[in-house]
């Protein structure tokens, strides 16, 4: 009789290697003495033959024979497609940078307008004083 293989569910946190994904399994358990819920995260490298599992996906991995020095799991199925958090953060950062740049341009234009107004006022006051001083 053949042994049952271990099956775990986790999230893909890296898909940068060829035919390999890194899956993070998060386990929550209560601390035996203090009773606080503690999260423990473990990472496994899993074989991903046709690169179907992408970053952020929820996948089911199954124990297999050793495929390499650190790979002892393979992706059995993709349970849920995930959103790519890093790219969303990059887009948000870009929009914030664009907004800050626009604010800087407006602030610089306002400072230039004020400086021009001060110069006009000073030059207008000098002209007004000069004719009055000659008389």
C-alpha positions in Angstrom: 0.0 0.0 0.0 1.3 3.4 -1.0 1.7 6.2 1.5 -0.5 9.3 1.2 1.4 12.4 0.1 1.4 15.5 2.2 -0.7 18.3 0.7 -0.5 22.0 1.7 -2.0 25.3 0.6 -0.1 28.5 0.4 0.6 31.7 -1.5 3.2 32.1 -4.3 5.7 34.7 -3.1 8.3 34.4 -5.9 8.1 33.1 -9.5 11.5 34.4 -10.7 13.1 30.9 -11.2 12.5 28.8 -14.2 10.0 26.0 -13.5 10.1 26.8 -9.7 8.0 28.9 -7.4 8.4 29.7 -3.8 5.3 29.1 -1.8 4.7 30.5 1.7 2.6 28.5 4.1 1.2 30.4 7.0 0.1 28.5 10.1 -1.8 30.0 13.0 -1.7 28.3 16.4 -2.3 29.3 20.0 0.8 29.6 22.2 0.7 26.9 24.8 1.5 29.1 27.8 0.3 32.6 26.9 -2.6 31.8 24.7 -1.7 34.4 22.1 -2.4 33.4 18.5 1.0 33.1 16.8 1.5 33.0 13.0 4.3 30.8 11.7 5.4 31.1 8.1 7.3 28.5 6.2 8.6 28.6 2.7 8.8 25.7 0.2 10.2 25.6 -3.3 7.7 23.8 -5.6 8.1 22.5 -9.1 6.0 24.5 -11.6 6.5 22.6 -15.0 4.4 24.9 -17.2 4.8 28.2 -15.5 1.1 28.6 -14.7 1.4 29.7 -11.1 2.3 33.3 -10.8 3.1 35.7 -8.1 0.2 36.1 -5.6 -1.7 32.9 -6.6 -3.1 30.6 -3.9 -1.8 27.1 -4.8 -2.0 23.6 -3.5 1.4 21.8 -3.3 1.9 18.1 -3.0 5.0 16.3 -1.7 7.1 14.5 -4.3 10.4 12.9 -4.8 13.5 15.2 -4.6 13.6 17.2 -7.8 16.7 19.2 -6.8 18.7 20.1 -3.7 15.9 22.2 -2.2 12.8 21.2 -4.2 10.6 18.4 -2.8 7.2 19.7 -3.7 5.2 20.3 -6.9 2.3 22.5 -7.7 -0.9 20.4 -7.9 -3.4 23.1 -8.7 -4.0 26.8 -8.7 -6.9 27.4 -6.3 -7.2 31.2 -6.7 -5.5 33.7 -9.0 -3.9 36.5 -6.9 -3.4 40.2 -7.5 0.1 41.3 -7.9 0.7 43.5 -4.8 4.2 44.7 -5.8 3.0 46.1 -9.2 0.0 47.8 -7.5 2.3 49.4 -5.0 4.6 50.6 -7.9 1.6 52.1 -9.7 0.5 53.8 -6.5 4.0 55.1 -5.9 4.2 56.5 -9.5 0.9 58.3 -9.0 2.1 59.8 -5.7 5.3 61.0 -7.4 3.4 62.5 -10.3 1.1 64.3 -7.8 4.1 65.6 -5.8 5.8 66.8 -9.0 2.6 68.6 -10.1 2.4 70.3 -6.6 6.0 71.4 -6.9 5.4 72.9 -10.3 2.4 74.8 -9.0 4.4 76.0 -5.9 7.3 77.1 -8.1 5.0 79.1 -10.4 3.3 80.7 -7.4 6.7 81.7 -5.9 7.8 83.2 -9.3 4.5 85.1 -9.5 5.1 86.5 -6.0 8.7 87.5 -6.8 7.5 89.2 -10.0 4.9 91.1 -8.1 7.5 92.2 -5.5 9.8 93.4 -8.2 7.0 95.3 -9.9 6.0 96.9 -6.6 9.6 97.8 -5.8 10.3 99.2 -9.2 6.9 101.1 -9.1 7.8 102.6 -5.7 11.3 103.6 -6.9 9.8 105.5 -9.9 7.1 107.1 -7.7 9.7 108.3 -5.2 12.2 109.6 -7.8 9.9 112.2 -9.5 8.6 113.4 -6.1 12.2 113.9 -4.8 13.2 116.1 -7.8 10.4 118.5 -7.3 
